[in-house]
């Protein structure tokens, strides 16, 4: 369930992974490799919080990778 702080909606890691369609391992790998910057916000337990804009950027990256995979598969069939 998203969290609203000062009028801004934030999503926790599990929610982000479900929305984007990636695993936690993939998300953490992307953060570690610098594909995305570390989450700027954390809750009182230290858990990462992502804005809707950050979630949209993660979706775009996941879609970019999926399209590249599909193209390479199609090229392999030809």
Helices and strands as residue ranges (DSSP letters): E 3-5, E 8-12, H 13-20, H 24-32, E 41-42, E 48-51, H 52-77
